[in-house]
Every structure is written in C-alpha cells, then in structure tokens.
Amino acid sequence: MFELHHLTAQEQWDWLQRGEITVPELVAHYLDRIARLDGELGAFITVTPDAALARAREVEEAAPRSAALRGLPFADKDLVQRKGVRTTYGSRLLADYIPDVSDELVTVLDAAGGVSLGKTNTPEFGLPSYTENLVGGPARNPYDTELGPGGSSGGAAVAVAAGLLPFAPGSDGGGSVRIPAAATGLVGIKPSRGLIPAGTGIDKLAGLVVPGPLARTVADAAMLLDAMIAGGDHPFTLRAPRWEGGALLGSAVRGEGRYQLGVMTTSPWDDAYDIRIAPEAVAALDLAVREFDALGHGIERTALEPDDSYAPAFRTIWQAGAASIPAEGEELALLEPLTQWLVARGRELSARELAEALTALALYERSVIRQFAGFDAVMTPALAMTPRPIGWYDQDDAELNFAQQVQYTPFTSFLNVSGLPAITLPVATTDDGLPMGVQLIGRPGGEHVLLALGAQLERRLRWQERHPPQW
C-alpha cells in the first residue's frame, strides 16, 4: 500500500512543486504519525504542532517555489536553540528553558523553506554516543525497540527511520550523526570542518562539532546538506565548492566517477582499548568492497599509523567540553552521573593540560591527512558492533562508560579531530534484520566524491527500499 512518508524528500518536494499536495497537508501527515507512534519510539522531546501548522500555511502562501526545502518537514535537534521553543539539551537542568534567540542553523533552514515540527531527542548535552536521558527517556531503534539508535543525534535518526520525518539535521562532535545513521539504516554525513558554522566553547576551540544531515537516501542527505550550507554569508564559513553541474546534490544524483579507495579496520583507539570488530561489521565492509571492486574502483588495504597521543588528548577535550555546563552547587545533582563526572574532571584540568591536548590533536590532524593523501576515499566499518541494547552503557562507572563508547564507535571521532568529511552508508542487514553500515572518509572538501560513491553503491544495494517492518 502506498504511504506518503515512503516517498523520498526529493519526491515530496516535487509533489509540492506540482501542487499534488499542499504544505499544510504534508505537515499534518507527519504530525499525525508523530502523535500516533512516537510514544513508543521517543524520537521527540518536544513537538510543536500549532507552530508547525501555522508555519506550513505561511510557507504555502509566501515561500518561493524555488526555495531549497520549500514545505519539507524537519525537526531541530534539542541541542539547537529555536526562539520560543523549549530547548532542554537533554538535561533536567534545563528542562524548562525557552530561548529568546534562535541559533544560526535554525534561521538557515527556515530561510530555505523548511518547516520544523519540534525538537528531537538527544543525550544530556550531547556528550555520550547513545540517546538515553532523564528528560524524555530513551530513543528506541525502530528496527528493534529494545535497542538504542546510538547518539547523540539519536532522536533525529529514529524520526527519519520510522517515517516521522523525511530527513533531519543533526550535529556531529565525535560521530553523533554517523553513529545513529548507521544504527538505524540511514545515510549520515559529517561535512568538512568549516563548511557550516557551528559549535561554541571548547568544541569550537577544538573544531570538533559540525552539523550534518540524516536521510534515507544519498540524494536526500545531499539536498539537506546543500540547504544547511546555503547560509554561507556567515563571515567564518568556508563556502561550499559549487561543482560542475550544480551543488552537492548534483554529485549525488549523477553518481559518476572511478576512484582509488583505501580500506582499513584500524582505529586510533586500538592501543588504548580492547577494540573488537563484530563479524556483522566485517561482513558489511566486505560487501561494500566487493561492490566497489565490481564497479571498477581501485581497492587497497591500508592501516593507521600507531599514535599513543590520540586517546589521552581526546579524553581531555571531551572532559573539558563539559566544564562550561551552567551548573553550580546543588544544581550539579540534577545532572546525570556521567555528566557530573565529566564536569568535575573538566574543571580540574589546567590550562597547560588543555593546551597540550589541543596541540596533540592538531598534530594528529596533520598526520591523518598525510596518511590518507594517496586515496580519494578511505572506507572503514561504520560501527564495530551491532546496535546496542538500551541500558547497555554503564551509568555508574564513567571510565567503563567511556570505554564502551569507544569500543562501539572506534572509527568516528578521529575524523572530527582531522576535520575530514565522512559519510555512513547502510549497506547491509544482519540475519536478525538489523542495519549495518560502512563509513567513507574523504579528502578536505571532498564531499562530492563521497556523495558520488554513495550514490553508486545505493543503486546496486537499494537500501532506500528498506523500512523498519512495523513502521
């Protein structure tokens, strides 16, 4: 049976262009699905139906038909401020916080004609790589609701995978777009550093956090990424290269080219933690290698050079990122145990320790770019394990919690450090029907190559036709 939400975002945009559906009708369709289904999924912390419908009528009447996202629904991650809408940051500390200004990404997506339906679930201050909190509860993977979707853009991923949104913006400071995309069978993109303005505080200082799209198809992800970049009048924004034939969406639609690909299963955490790659992750990687080989791409095995400076430096920055959380005295008790530990450790750091960590990561950035220079793209597993059960991460032992996060996601954070673009692609499913993906890493500014490669693989593997069985 035909379902409107099974259309791609591009197809929905075309329907709106032709007048086959109105913006209020499309928005109402998704609001109805959220109202009926999200109680079991936990994709949203806040839903704004009245504001969304009012915005839909405004877009229908006033937005130019050429607007990049005209009438398409999305939702803001609950780490992003939208004026007048509750923004909790996934924390009891800010459970009732209503900002009086909007973040830049919000204004950019509004200017592109998008319609926000609310705020998607995220862990406390986006710090962990899973989406469980004490404000809205856990986000649940639509492929198996006993499993989590990863994080920290887990609510956004659940919403897209379950057909509560056609696509969604997230943010990625250590894998927070790519991890949940891989766990829920989506395409997720971490752009090159500087492509989209993002981040404040220590995250801005270290250059780790960047916004990025989650979508069911490569072209839909490129469509949203183009809209996110479109606010490029920001004085600190690296303008997106406008590749021959159009914007990044053109690369995803054409899917052309033959490239030299590296393939690796090593990570910068290998010497510090016990990293084991599950057979399902290896099988997904092997499938992608076979398909790319059949397409005529060059394939070469490679490995990261060992570097024992990475793990302690990244841990230091992760802890320092929590130091500025606005909690003092009795307010600290409102924070979850992991966050309390991070805040305490971050506030104990000296200026020298922070400077040394930033220097080590800057050197590591140069090293990775040098090591990958001979490839158009490098492929790794997206995750080292199948999606983790809700409650799997230890809530009392912060050191164990961090180790678990590293063991599940060893291939993501070093790309935030190096600033390189990366895309996760949902190439396979396990015998139990769970998504498994691969990650492609590009050169600086190499988003067009990643999109072309993703489109080629998508044509062969047809993951856009998969849907969670009951949603």
N, C-alpha and C positions, 0 to 999 in steps of 0.2 A: 504494500500500500504506500502511495506517495505521502511523504511527510515534508513540509516546508523546511524544517530545520535540517533535513538531509541535503538540501542544496548547498553548494559552496558559497562562500561570501561573495565571490565574483558573480555567481549566478543570481544570487539575491539582489545584488546591485543592478544587474541587467533587468531583472523583473521590475525593480523600482523605476529604472530609466524608461521602460516601455509602458509604465502605468498598469502593469498586470497586478500589482499590489501597491497599497499606499504605505507610507512610513508608519502612520499610527496602527495599521493592521499588522505590519511586521513586528513592531514593538510589542503590541498586545499579545501576539502569538508567543513570543519569548517570555513575557511576564506571566502568562498563564502556565507555561511549563515550569518556570521557577516556583510559582505558588504551589503547584501540584507535586513537584519532585524534589525540591531542594531540602525539604525536611529530612530526607533520608541521606542526602549527599553532603550537606554542609559546604557547598561551594561559596555561598554568600554569607557575609557578616551583616550587611545592611542592604536592603532592597528599597528602591525609591520609585514606586510605580507612578505616583501622581506627577512627580517631576519629569519622569521619563515620557509619559504620555503628553504632557504639555510641551516638552522639547520636541517630540515627534511631530506634533501639529505645527510647531514653528518651522521645523526643517521642511516639512511637506510644502508649506506655503512660501518660504522665503529663501531656502538654500538653493544655490545654482545647481543645475543638474550635473555640471562638470565636477562638483566637489568630490574629492577622492573617496570619502566614506559616506556619501550622502545617504542618510537614513539607516545606516547599518548599526545595529545594537552592539555595544561592548560594555565593559564594566571596569571601574578603576580598582586596581589592587589597593588593599586597605593600608598600605604604606604611603599612598599618594593622597595629598590633600585636595579636596574639592570644596569650594566655598559653600558653607551652609549645610554640608552633609557630614554626618558623624564619621570620624576617622579614628579608629581605635589603635592602630598599629599592632593589632592582635594582643593587646595588653589590658588587664584590668586597671592599670594605672591611668589609661586614657579612654576608658570605656565610654565616657560621656563627652569627649572632646569634639567640638564642632569648630572647624577653622573658619576664619573670616577672609581668607585668601585662597586661591587655587594655585597648585603647582603648575609649572610651565607645560608639562606633558598633557595635563588636563585641557589647558587652553588650546594647545596644538590640535588635539583630537577633536575638540569641539569645533574649531575652525575648519577642520576637514569635513564636517557634516555628520560626525558620529553622534550616537545617542546613548548616553550612559544609563544603565539600569540599576546601578548601585555599586557596592564595594565587595570585592572578592576576598575570601578567607586567606589568612597568612599567619605564620607563627609569630610569637612575640618579637616585635621589632625586626622581623625578617631574619633573625640570626641563625636559626637551625635550617637544615636541608630537608625538613619534614614539616607538615602543616597540622599541628595539634596545638591548641591553646585553651585557656580557661575563660575566654570571652564568648566565642561562638562554637567551641567544641572542635573536634577533628574534621577535616575534609576527608571524604571517603572516595576511594577509587571506583568509578562506575563499572569496571571490569570485575571487581570483587570488593564489596563494601566492607569486608573485614580488613582490607589492605589500605594503606595510605597512598596518596598520589605523589609523594615527595614534596619538596618545597624549595624556596619559600613561596613561589607563585602557585601553590597547590590548588587554591580555590579557583583561580583562573583556568588551570588545566582541567579540573573536574567540570567546570561550567561548559567548556568547549567540547570536551569528550562526550558529555552526556547530552549535548544539543540544547543547552540552556543559553548559549551564545554562539554566534558564528565564528568568532575569534576573540582574542583578548590580549591586552598589553600586560606584561609582567616586568619584573626587574631582576637583574642577574648580577650578584656580587661574588658568587663562588660556584655558580651553576644553577641559580634559582629559577631560571626559565627552562634550561635544558633538562634538568633532573625531572621535574614534573611532566614535561612534554614526553620524555622517554617512558616514564612510568604509566602514562595514560594513552599512549598510542598516537601522539601528536607530533607535529613539526614545531621545533622551538629554535629561535635564533638569538644568539648573543652577538650584537654588532661590534665592530671595531671600536676601541676606545676613542671617545671624542665625536663620534658620528651623531650622537643625540645628547644634548646637555642633561646631566643627571648627577645626583649624589650631593651630599653635604658632609661637613665634618671630616672625620678621619677617612671615610670611604672616598670622599672627593680628593683628599690628600694623596691616598694610595692609588686612586684611579680605578678602583675595583668595580663599582656598580655602574651598570648601563641598563637602560630599558630595552626590552625586546618583545617580539610578538610570539604568541602561541596560536596555532591554527591546525586544521585538519589536512591542508594541502600546502605544498611549497608555494604555489602562486598566491594563496590567501595570506600566508605569512609575509610574502614579499609585498603584497598590497598594503597590509597594515604597517610594515616597516617603512615603506615609502611615505605613508601619511605621518608617521612619527618623526621622520627626518624633515618633513616639509616645513617645520617651524624653524628652519635654518637661518633666520635673521639674527638669532642669538649670537653675540659677538665672539663667544668662545666655542662655537660649533664648527667642526670640520664639515664643510659642505659635501654632500654625497656626490660621488662621481656620476655624471649622467651618461651612462654607457650608450654606445651607438644603438639607435633604435628606441631609446626611451629610458625610463627609470629602471630601478632594480626589478620591478615586476616584469619588464621585458625579458630579462635574463631567465626568470623562472618560467615564463610562457614558452620561450624558444627552446631552452634546454639544449644548447648546442655546445660543441667543442670536445676535444680529446685532451686529456691532462695526465701529468705524472703524479701518481698518488703514493704516498708513504702509508704503511700500515704498522701500527705498534700496539703493544699491550703493556708497556711500562708506564709508570707514573712517577711524579716527584715524591710520592709518599712511600715508595717501596722499601726504603732503608729504615724508615721510622715506624712503620706499622705493618702488621701481617695482612697484606693485600692478596686476596684470592679471587680469581675470576671464575664465576659460575659457568658450568657447561652451556647454559642457555645464552649467556652473553657471548661466549666464544662462537656458538652456532650462528648467532645473528651477524657477528663480524665476518665469519667465513662465507655466509650467504652473500653479503654485500661485496666481498672481494670477488667471488665468482661472477656476480652480475657485472661489476665494473670491468673485469677481465673480458667478459663476453662482449662488452661494448667497445673494446679496443683501447682502454686506458692503460697506461704503464703502471705496473704494480711493483713496489719494492718494500721489503720488510725493513723497519728501522727501529731505533730504541732511543730513549732519552739518556743523556749522559748523567751518571750519578752526581748528586749535589746535595750534601747534607745540610746546606744552609737554608733550604726552602722550608722545611717543616717548622722549625722554631720561628722563623721570620713570619710565616703566615699566621701561626698561632698568636704571635704577639699583636699583629694587626687586627685579628679577629677579636681579641680581648680589648684592644684599645678602642675599637669601634663601639663598644658598649659603655665606655667610660662617660660619655656625654648624655646618656639616658637621664631625663629630668626627674630623678628620684632621690630623695634625701630622707634620712631618719626613718620614721615609721612607714613612709611610702615604699621603702625597699621591700617590705613584707608583701606588697601587692604583686611584686614580680615573681615569675616562676623560678624554681631553684637554679636551672641552668643560667638564666639571665642574671640572677643575683651573683652567681659565681663569676660570670664574665664581667659584670660591673666592678666587683671587688678587685679582681685581678687587673682589669684595665686601669683602675685608679691607682694601683700600686706601681705601675710602670713609670720609669724615669724617662726624662727627655732623651737621655743617651740611648736607652734601650729602644725607644721608638725610632730614633734616627738610624740606629744600626739595622733595625728590621727593614725600614724603608730603603736603605742603601742596598741591603742584600736582595730585596725583591727587584729593585731597579737593575741590578746586575743579572739577576735571573731572567728578567725580561729580554735583555740583550742576548743572553745565551740561547734561549728558546728560539728567538727569531733567526739567529745564526744557524742553529741546528736544522731548522725547517726550510731554510732558504732554497734548497735544491728541489723542493716539491711545490706543485700547485696547490695541493691539499694533503693533509695527513689524517688518516682515519684511525679511530680507537673505538672500543665499546663505549656506549653512552653511559652505562652503569655497570658495576661489577657483579650485581646480584639481580634477582627478580624483585618486583615491588615488595617492600617490607610491610609486615603487619602493623596495624595501629597499636601503639603501646610497645613496640619493639625497642625503641630507644630508651635507655636508662634515664629516669627522671631525677635520680638522687646523686649518682656519681658522675660529675661533669666530665672528668677525664675519660671515663668509659664512653659517655655520650659522644664526645668529640671523636674518639677512636671509631665508634660505629658509623658516624657520618662519613669519615674518611674512607672506611672500608666499603661502604656502599657507593660512594661517589669519588673515586680517586682520580678521575680523568677530567674534572671540570675546573677546579679553582685556579690551576696554573695558567689558564687562558685569560682569566680576569687579571692576573698579575702581568702577563705578557701583553695584554691589550689586543690579542688577535681575535678575529671573528670566528664563530663556530656555529654549526647547525646540527641538531639532532634529528634523525630520521627514523620513523617506526617501521623498520624493515621486516620484522618477524613477529611471530607469536609462539608462545610455549605450548607444550602439549595440553596445558590447562587453559589455553586461550588468553594468556597474559601478554601484553605488549613487551617487546624487547627491541632496542634500537642501537644505532651506531651514531658516532659523532664525527663530523668532518671539520677540520681546522683549516682556516685559510691564511693567506698572507695578509699583512696590514692593508686594509681597504679592499680585501678580496671577496666581499660578499657576493659579487656577481658570479664568480666561479662556483662558490658553494651552492648558490641557487640553481645554476645550470646543472651541476652534478646531481643535486637532489631531485630536480625535475626528471632527469634521465632515469634515475632509479625508481621514481614514483610511477613512471609509465610502465615499467616492467613488473613491479610488485603490487601495484594497485591498492595501496593501503588506504586510499581515500574512500574505498568502498566498504571498509570495516567499520562496524559500530558496536559499542557495548551491547550485548544481547537484549537486555531489558529496558534500555533507554532509547 
